[in-house]
């Protein structure tokens, strides 16, 4: 059986790249395809098992690494031009267009869907608000509408969908009219340990892009000059966030894995304000025994309990300020066993077993049907 793994792109490391790492672990002989790949040697070793990926024409566009977000009108044609006709099984890992890879009737395509294309579906208006020029906004709106139509059509090329959460399962049903099975992402909880010795700072790690709502965190902490917030991560909004951050908010930029774990373990609380599909970092924080202050929406509702954190109701400064104040005033004692029991279902071994069982079952049934 020849297997191809298709991911949207490899540029920055996020939750979906952690999933790809474990898919490769399950299928070590698979070839890996993507739109473009700008991973350095260290990331290639850690997430791609040092595999050389096969890329699309986007790879050769000047400045694609920096400005790839503006190339999205080209993504559908780029993914469709990748030739995977030599493979028996295609496993796509899709935030964007990977699910749209073309296949024939003798191939089985299973898609691990992190989300339908968010900036073409539920985050479209929010994305367009970041485009200041009205003419450019109209152009982007036109191409996003085209991407949405293509995405709906391309979803029919998938034989079976796996959703990374019940939240995404519902969106796959709503947007594509397709059923899916939930297999939660792998979280390397063995790398973390409960730490009850907390320092006097709040912490978050995130890509510094608009929908992650890091700006909201900064504005909330302007109301608490006596409290400290540390923000790890990189992205296009980094410069803007540094300029607006008050003295009690520190933008750390990229933090390596070992330092990141220590930051999570020592933080008073981890704060997450994005409407996430799942949210691996929130599970990692809990694996450190760090309580979470999270938005009561999306994937966080599946990963955070009242015994491991608290919720705020909407993406507003007032709502987050009230949650931080409640956390400070309650001074609640959190129990280590509550954290341990809550993160157990998200471990890597569970992901590997569930993925292999699902793929083997569907492929076996597919072969049986082919031979009838």
N, C-alpha and C positions, 0 to 999 in steps of 0.2 A: 504494500500500500504506500503510495507516494502522497505526502502531506505537504500542503502549503499553509503557512500562517500569514495573514494579511492584517497589518495595523495601519492606522491612518498616517502617522509620521513619528519619527524619533528626533526630538529637538530638546525638549525639557523633560525632566522626570516628574511624573505625577502618578496618580492611582492606576491609570490604565496601563502604564508601562510596568508597574509591579505585577499586574495581571498577566501581561505578555510574558514576563520572566517565568512565571509558573506554568503557563501553557507550553512554553519551550521545554521546561523541565519534564512535562508529561509526554512531549513528542520531540525528543532530542534530535531526531534525524530530519525534521521538517525544514524546509526552506522558508525564509522570511521575506515578505514583500511589503512595500510601503510607498507612499508618495515621495517622501524624501527622508534622508537620514543624516543628521549632523551630530551624532553622538561622538564623543571623544573615546579614547582607548579605555579609560576607566569605566565609563558608563556602558560601553560595549561589553566589557568583561562582566560587569555586575548584572546587567539586564538582558543581554542578548547572547550569553554564553560564547562571546567572541565571534558570533556569526556575522558574515558579511551579507548585508541585505541587498535585495534587488529593488531598484527604485524606478520612479517614473521620470518623465521629462522635466518635472518641477525641480528636480535635483540640480539641473544645469542652468536654471534661471538665475542671473546675477542678483545678489542680495536676498535670495529666497530665505536664507536662514533668519534674517532679521525681519523681513516684511512678508512672511508667508501668509499671515492672516488676510492680507489684501489680495491674495491670489486665489481666494476661494471660488471665484467663478470658473477657474480652470480645473478644479479638483474632480468633478464628475468625469470629464473626458480623460483626465490623467489616469484615474483608477480603472476606467473601462479599457484603456489601451494596454494594461498589463496582461500578458498572455500566460494564463495558468492552465492551459489545455492539457498539459502533461500530467496533471495531478488527479488522484482519486478522491481525495478529501480536502476541502478548503475550510479552514477555521479562521473567521475574521474577528478582529477585536476592534469594535467600531464606536467612536464618538462622533464621527462625521461621515465619511463616504466609503470606508472600507467594505461595508456591507454590499456596496454596489458593484463589486467585482463580477465580471461576466463568467458564466459557466455553461456547460452543456448537460444533457440529460444523463450522461454517464458519471457525473460528478455529484457529490453530496456537499452542500454548503451549510455549515453551522455557524451562526453569528453569536458571539458574546457581546451583547449590546450594553455599553456603559450608559448610553443615552441616545435617543433620537437627536438629530443635529439641533442643538439648543438654540443657536442664534438664527436658525431658520424657522423654529417652532415657538417654544414658550418664551425665549429671551430675545425675540426679534426686536421689539420696540425698545427694550433696554439697550440693546446693542446699537441701534440707530441713534439713540440719544447721545452717544459718544462721538458721533460724526457731526461736527459743528457747521460745516458748509451745507446749505440747503440743496445745492445742486448735487454735491457728492452724496448727500443723504438719499436723494431720489434715485440716484444710480445704484447705490448699495441696496435700497429697498427692492428695486427691480430684480437684481441678481439674487437676492435672498428669496424672493418669491419663486424664481426659477429653480433655485436649489431645493426649496421645499417640495415643489412638484416632482422634481427628479428623485428626491429622497423617498417620497411615497411610492413612486413607480419602482425604484430600485429595491425596495424592501421585499418585493415579490420574488426577487432572485434568491432569497434566503429560504432554505428548506426548513430549518428549525432555529428559533430564537432562544437564547439564554439571556435573562435579565439579571443585572447585578443587585437588584433589590425589588421589593414589592412596588416601591415608588416608580421605578422604571418599567416594571411589568405593566402597570396601569397606563403609562404613557405609550408604550408599544401598542397596547390594545386601542387606545384612544386615537393615536396618530396613524398607525399602520393597519388597524383592524386585524392584528395578528395575535395569536396566543403565544405564551412563552413560559419557561420554567425558571424559577429563581435559584441561582447559585451565587451565594455571597462571595465577594472578592476575597483573596487570600491576605491575611494580615499576619506578619511574622511576629506573633506575640511572644515567641520564645526569646526574642532579642530584648525584651523588656522585662522589668521586674518592679514589683510594688515598692514605692519609696514614700515613707510617711514623714520624712524630714523635708519640709517645704520651705522655700525662700519667699521673700516678700515681693513677688512680681507675677503678673499675668503673662500668658504666652499664647502665640498662635504661629502657625506656619502655613504659607499659602503662596500660590502663584499670584504675583501682583498684577492682576487684571481686574477689570471693572466688576464682573459678576461675583467675585469673591467677597466684595463688600468690606475690604480692608479700610477704606476711607471712613466707613461707618464706625468702625472700632476706634479710629483715631478721634473722631468727633465726640464719641461717647466719653473717652478718657480725658478730654478737655474739661469735663465736669468733675474730674477727680484728680486734681493736681498732686495729691498726696499718694496716689497709687501709680505703680509703674507697669507699663505694657511693653513687651519685647515682641517684635514681629520678624520672623525669619522667612526668607523667600526672595525670589527675583522675578522680574517681569517688566513689561513696558511702562507700567505706572510707577516704577520705583522712584524716579526723580521727583515726580509730582508729590508722592506721599512723604518723601523726606522733607520737602519744602513746607508742607502743611503740618508736620508733626510737632506738637508742643514738647517742652523739655522732658516731660515724664514718659514720652513714647520714643522708643529706639527702634529704628529700622536696621536690622542686622544684615540684610542681604542674604546671599547664599551661605548656608551653614552645613558643614559636612555631617555625615550620618551619625558618627559617634557623639559629636557635640550636640546635635539635635536631640538625641535620646536623653542626654544629661539635662538639656534645657526643659524637656517635657517632664522629666522625673522630679525636677526641683521646683517647678512652677506651682504657684498657689492654685491656679485654675487655668484651663485651656479654653479659649473663646473661639467660637465658630459662627459666623453670621451669614454664610452663603446658603442658597437653596441648593444643597448638594444632592446628586443622584444617590450616593451612598455615603462617602466621607471616611476614607481609611484613617486619616490622621486623628480623628476623634476616637476611633477604636484604639489606636496606638497610645493616645494620652491616657485612656482608661486603663490600659495594660500597665501603665506606670503608676497607677493609683492616683492619678490627677483628675479631680472632678472637672466636668465640662459645663460651660455655659453656652447653650446652643439654641439656634433658631428652631422653633417648634414647627418644622416643615420638612418635607422631603425625606431623605435617607436618615437624617438624625433621629427621626421618630422610631426607627427600627434599631438604633444602636445605643441610645442613651436612655437611662432609666432615672426615676426620681431619686433612687438610692445611689446614683453615680454622677448626678449633676442636676442642673435646673434649666428650664426653657424660658426663652422670651418669645413673644407672640408674633411680632412683625419686624420687618427690616426698617426700623426707625430709630433715631437717636434716643427718643424718650423711652421706648420699650427696652432697649439695651441698658440705658442708664438705670432704669428701675430694677433690672435683673442683677446688675453689678451691686447696686445698693442692697438688694435683698440678700445676695451672697455674703456681703460684708457684715450685714447686721445679724444674720442667722448664726454665722460662725459654726456651721454644722460639722459634726464629726462623721467622716465617711469611713466605712468598714472595708478592709482589704478584700474580704471574701466576696463582697458585692461586686467589686471590680473584676476579680478573677472569674467569677461565674458568668458575668455578663459578656466577657470577651472570648470565652472558650469556643462558642460556635463559629468564630471567624478565623480559626487557625488555618495554616497552609495545608496540612495533611488532609483536613476535611475538604478543602477546595479541590485538591488533586484527585481524591477518591471520587467526589461527585462529578467532576468534569470527565474523568476517564470512563466512569460508568455510563454517563449520558452519551458520550461520543461512541463508545463501543456498541451500546444498544442500538442507537440510530443507524450506525454504519452497517451493523450486522443485518438489521431489518431491510436496509436499502439494498444490500447485496442479494438477500433472499428474493426481494421483489424483482431485481434485475434478471435473476435466473429462472423466473417463472415463465 
